[in-house]
Amino acid sequence: MIDTHRLRVWRAVVASGSVQAAARHLGYTPSTVSQHLQQLQRETKLVLTEKAGRGLRPTPAGLALAAEAEQLEVEVHRLEAIVADLREGRTQELAIRCAASVAHGWIPPLAARLRRELPGVVLEVSIGEPHEGPGRRTPDLIIRSRAVQPGAPGQSDAGSAARPRGYVEQVLATEDFVVVVPRDWPLSEQKSVRMAELAQVPWIDNVVYEQGPTLGILLTACQAAGFTPRWAARCHDHIAATGLVGAGVGVTALPVLAARMPWPGTVILPLTDPTPQRGLVAWQRASTAHTQACRVALATLRELAGTQESSARSAGEGAVAEGSARELAQRGPREVSAQTQT
C-alpha cells in the first residue's frame, strides 16, 4: 500500500523544485525527505527522479504521480472533515455552490431556517468557485444562471450549460436585468433605458469571465440591439462594479437579485428592447437529495424564488421582484444616496 504521507512529501518536492527546498518548507532535514522518496520509489516500483546537470528532476512518471496524488489528497482531506464532523456530533452537512448575488440575497434566510430546524447541520457556501480543494465537500446544491429560451418564458435553455453528472435540475426563477447608471448622467432622469441607448457609453464588466452565462446573456442582448459594449473596467464582483458606477466610470447591467445592494450616487433603471433575462436553476446532487438538510434547503430556495416572482406579478404583467426593472419603471428612478446606504 502506498503511504499517503510520502505522496505529500513527493508533491512538495515537485512543487518546491528540489529536495533541499522541500525539506525547508516541510521543516524536515534533506536526508529525511530523501528517505521518504526512496521508500516511495520502492512502494511504487517507479523511478521518480533523474539526473539533470548537478541536480535531479522529476521523471514523467514522477510528475504524473504527483498530479494524481493531488486529487487523492483532496479526498483524504474531505474524509478527515467527515470524521471530524462525526467525532463532534455533526451528523449532517450541506455544501452549496452559487453566484455572489444568490449568496447575498438567498443564502442568509436559507441559513437561518437551517439553524432553526436543523441546528446540527454544517453549511458550507462556495461563491462562484469550484468545490475542489483541501477540506472542500462535493456540492449538494449548485445554483447557477441559465439563458432563457426565446419565446418560452420561464424555460431555461438546455444548451446554455452542462449539468454535472449525478445531479438533477430544479428550475427556480426567471428574472430581468437592470442597468445601474451614475446619478449625474442624463440617463438617470429617464424611467427606463433602451439597450440601444447604451451603445456609446462606457461599460463596467461585473463578471469578467467571457464564457460565463451571465455575461453571455447580456452580450446577446447587446448584439440584438446592434452593438458590443465598450468596456471601461472589468472586475469579478458586482458590488465593486456598482461602486465604479458611483464613481462615474460607466454603467453596469445586473440581474435584479444582484441589484439589491446599490451604491451611493447610482440610479437603477429597467432595461428594454430587449430586456435581458436569466433563469436561476438548482442542480441537486442525487446521492444526497434524500437528506433532510437538502430537502429543507431546496424548499427554502423554491419559496424565495416564488416570493420573488409573486412580487413581480403583483407589480404588473411580466414584472419581477421588488426593486426590479418593471416595478422601478412604475415608481420612477431609484436613487441611492450616502445617507440611505446601509
C-alpha positions in Angstrom: 0.0 0.0 0.0 1.2 3.5 -0.9 1.8 5.7 2.1 -0.1 9.0 1.6 2.3 11.0 3.8 5.2 10.0 1.4 3.0 11.2 -1.5 2.6 14.5 0.2 6.4 14.8 0.6 6.8 13.9 -3.1 4.3 16.6 -4.1 6.3 19.1 -2.0 9.5 18.2 -3.8 7.9 18.6 -7.2 6.3 21.9 -6.2 9.4 23.3 -4.5 11.8 22.3 -7.2 14.4 20.4 -5.1 14.8 18.1 -2.1 16.5 20.9 -0.1 13.7 23.4 -0.7 11.0 20.9 0.1 12.8 20.0 3.3 13.0 23.7 4.3 9.3 24.1 3.6 8.2 21.0 5.4 10.5 21.5 8.4 12.4 18.3 7.7 16.1 17.6 7.1 17.1 16.9 3.4 18.1 13.3 4.4 14.6 12.7 5.9 13.0 13.8 2.6 15.4 11.7 0.6 14.5 8.6 2.7 10.8 9.2 2.1 11.4 9.4 -1.6 13.5 6.2 -1.6 10.7 4.4 0.3 8.1 5.7 -2.1 10.0 4.5 -5.1 10.2 1.0 -3.5 6.5 1.1 -2.8 5.5 2.2 -6.4 8.4 0.5 -8.2 8.7 3.7 -10.2 11.7 5.9 -10.9 10.7 9.3 -9.7 13.8 11.3 -10.4 16.6 11.5 -13.0 19.9 13.4 -13.1 19.8 16.9 -14.6 23.2 18.6 -14.5 24.3 18.6 -10.9 20.9 18.0 -9.6 17.8 15.9 -10.1 14.5 16.5 -11.9 11.2 14.5 -11.8 10.7 11.9 -14.4 7.5 11.9 -16.5 6.2 9.1 -14.2 7.1 11.1 -11.2 5.2 14.1 -12.5 2.2 12.0 -13.3 2.2 10.5 -9.8 2.4 14.0 -8.2 -0.5 15.2 -10.3 -2.7 12.2 -9.3 -1.6 12.4 -5.7 -3.1 15.9 -5.6 -6.7 14.6 -6.1 -6.0 11.8 -3.6 -5.0 14.5 -1.0 -8.3 16.4 -1.7 -10.3 13.2 -0.9 -8.2 12.5 2.2 -8.9 16.0 3.5 -12.6 15.5 2.7 -12.6 12.2 4.6 -10.9 13.9 7.5 -13.5 16.6 7.6 -16.3 13.9 7.7 -14.5 12.1 10.5 -14.2 15.4 12.4 -18.0 16.1 11.9 -18.8 12.6 13.2 -16.5 13.0 16.2 -18.0 16.3 17.1 -21.6 15.1 16.7 -22.3 16.9 13.5 -24.3 14.3 11.7 -25.2 16.3 8.6 -23.5 18.8 6.3 -24.7 20.8 3.3 -22.5 22.3 0.7 -23.8 24.9 -1.7 -22.1 26.5 -4.7 -23.7 29.7 -6.1 -23.2 33.1 -7.6 -22.4 36.1 -5.3 -25.9 37.5 -5.9 -27.6 34.3 -4.7 -25.2 34.2 -1.7 -26.1 37.7 -0.7 -29.9 37.5 -1.4 -31.0 33.9 -0.7 -28.3 32.2 1.4 -28.9 34.2 4.7 -32.6 33.3 5.0 -31.8 29.7 4.0 -29.0 29.5 6.6 -31.4 31.0 9.3 -34.0 28.3 8.5 -31.4 25.5 8.7 -30.3 26.9 12.0 -33.8 26.9 13.4 -34.9 23.5 12.1 -31.6 21.5 11.9 -29.2 23.2 14.3 -26.6 20.4 13.8 -26.1 21.0 10.1 -22.8 22.5 9.0 -23.4 24.8 6.0 -20.5 25.4 3.5 -21.0 28.0 0.8 -18.7 28.4 -2.2 -19.2 31.6 -4.1 -18.6 31.2 -7.8 -15.7 28.8 -7.3 -15.1 25.1 -7.9 -15.5 22.9 -4.8 -12.2 21.1 -5.3 -9.6 21.8 -2.6 -8.4 20.7 0.8 -11.4 20.2 3.1 -14.0 21.1 0.5 -17.1 18.9 0.2 -18.7 18.0 -3.1 -21.6 20.4 -3.5 -25.1 19.1 -2.7 -26.7 22.1 -4.5 -25.3 24.2 -7.3 -27.3 27.3 -8.0 -26.5 29.0 -11.3 -27.7 31.2 -14.1 -29.0 29.9 -17.4 -30.1 31.6 -20.6 -33.8 31.7 -21.1 -35.2 30.2 -24.3 -36.7 32.9 -26.7 -40.5 32.7 -26.8 -40.7 30.4 -23.8 -41.0 32.5 -20.6 -39.5 30.8 -17.6 -38.0 27.9 -19.5 -34.2 27.6 -19.3 -32.2 26.9 -22.4 -30.9 23.4 -22.0 -27.9 24.2 -24.2 -26.6 27.1 -22.1 -24.7 24.9 -19.6 -23.7 21.3 -19.0 -25.3 19.8 -15.8 -22.7 17.7 -13.9 -23.1 14.0 -13.9 -25.1 12.8 -10.8 -27.2 15.9 -10.5 -30.8 16.6 -11.3 -32.2 20.0 -12.2 -34.8 22.1 -10.4 -36.0 25.4 -12.1 -36.2 28.2 -9.5 -37.0 31.5 -11.1 -36.6 33.9 -14.1 -35.5 37.5 -13.5 -34.8 40.6 -15.6 -31.6 42.6 -15.8 -31.5 46.2 -14.7 -28.9 48.9 -15.6 -27.1 50.9 -12.9 -26.1 54.4 -14.0 -24.3 57.3 -12.3 -26.8 59.8 -10.7 -25.3 62.8 -12.6 -25.7 61.3 -16.0 -28.6 62.3 -18.3 -29.8 58.7 -18.5 -30.6 58.8 -14.8 -33.6 61.1 -15.4 -35.3 58.5 -17.6 -37.9 56.0 -16.4 -36.3 53.2 -18.4 -33.4 52.7 -20.8 -33.4 51.1 -24.2 -30.4 48.8 -24.8 -29.5 50.8 -27.9 -29.1 53.9 -25.8 -26.1 52.3 -24.1 -24.2 51.7 -27.3 -21.9 54.8 -26.9 -21.4 54.8 -23.1 -18.6 53.1 -21.2 -19.5 49.8 -19.6 -18.2 48.0 -16.5 -18.0 44.2 -16.7 -19.0 42.7 -13.3 -18.3 39.1 -14.0 -15.0 39.2 -16.1 -15.2 35.6 -17.4 -16.4 35.9 -21.0 -17.6 32.3 -21.1 -19.9 32.8 -18.0 -23.6 32.5 -18.5 -24.5 35.9 -17.1 -22.2 37.9 -19.3 -23.3 35.7 -22.3 -26.9 36.7 -21.7 -26.0 40.4 -21.5 -23.8 40.3 -24.6 -26.6 38.6 -26.6 -29.0 41.4 -25.6 -26.4 44.0 -26.7 -25.9 42.3 -30.0 -29.7 42.2 -30.5 -29.6 46.0 -30.1 -26.8 46.3 -32.7 -23.6 46.9 -30.6 -20.9 45.4 -28.5 -20.2 47.0 -25.1 -17.2 49.4 -24.8 -15.5 48.2 -21.7 -14.0 50.8 -19.4 -13.3 48.5 -16.5 -13.6 44.8 -15.5 -14.0 43.3 -12.1 -15.2 40.0 -10.8 -17.6 41.4 -8.2 -20.9 43.1 -8.8 -20.8 45.2 -5.7 -17.4 46.6 -6.7 -18.8 47.2 -10.2 -21.6 49.3 -8.8 -19.0 51.3 -6.8 -17.3 52.1 -10.1 -20.6 53.3 -11.4 -21.0 55.5 -8.4 -17.5 56.9 -9.3 -18.7 57.8 -12.8 -16.6 55.3 -14.6 -19.5 53.8 -16.6 -22.7 51.7 -16.4 -23.2 48.1 -15.5 -26.1 45.7 -16.0 -27.1 43.2 -13.3 -29.8 40.7 -12.6 -32.4 42.1 -10.2 -31.1 39.8 -7.3 -27.7 41.3 -7.7 -29.0 44.9 -7.6 -30.3 44.7 -4.0 -27.2 46.3 -2.6 -27.0 49.6 -4.5 -24.2 52.1 -4.2 -24.4 55.8 -3.2 -24.8 58.1 -6.2 -26.3 55.5 -8.5 -29.7 55.0 -10.1 -31.2 51.6 -11.0 -33.4 51.6 -14.2 -35.3 49.0 -16.2 -33.7 47.7 -19.4 -35.9 47.4 -22.5 -35.8 46.5 -26.2 -34.7 43.8 -25.4 -34.9 43.1 -21.7 -32.1 40.6 -20.8 -33.3 37.7 -18.6 -31.7 34.9 -16.8 -33.1 31.7 -15.4 -32.0 30.5 -12.0 -31.7 26.7 -11.6 -30.6 24.5 -8.8 -28.7 21.3 -9.6 -29.3 18.9 -6.8 -26.9 16.1 -6.1 -28.8 12.9 -6.5 -26.9 10.9 -3.8 -27.7 13.5 -1.0 -31.2 14.6 -2.2 -32.8 12.4 0.4 -31.2 14.2 3.3 -33.3 16.4 5.5 -30.8 19.3 5.1 -31.0 19.1 1.3 -34.8 18.9 1.3 -35.1 22.0 3.6 -32.6 24.0 1.6 -34.4 23.3 -1.7 -37.8 24.0 -0.3 -36.5 27.3 1.1 -35.0 28.2 -2.3 -38.3 27.5 -4.0 -40.1 29.7 -1.5 -37.7 32.5 -2.0 -37.9 32.2 -5.8 -41.7 32.0 -5.6 -41.8 35.1 -3.4 -39.7 37.0 -5.9 -41.9 36.1 -8.8 -45.1 36.7 -6.9 -44.0 40.2 -6.0 -43.2 40.6 -9.7 -46.7 39.6 -10.8 -48.3 41.9 -8.3 -46.3 44.8 -9.7 -47.7 44.1 -13.2 -47.6 41.7 -16.1 -44.1 40.5 -16.8 -42.6 42.2 -13.8 -40.1 40.5 -11.5 -39.1 41.0 -7.8 -39.4 44.1 -5.6 -36.8 46.6 -6.8 -37.0 45.0 -10.2 -36.8 46.6 -13.6 -40.5 47.0 -14.3 -41.5 47.9 -10.7 -38.8 50.5 -10.9 -40.4 51.8 -14.0 -43.7 52.3 -12.2 -42.0 54.0 -9.2 -39.6 56.1 -11.3 -35.8 56.0 -11.0 -34.3 54.7 -7.8 -31.5 56.9 -6.4 -29.3 55.8 -3.6 -27.6 58.5 -1.5 -24.9 58.2 1.1 -27.4 58.9 3.8 -29.7 55.9 2.9 -26.9 53.4 2.3 -26.8 50.7 4.9 
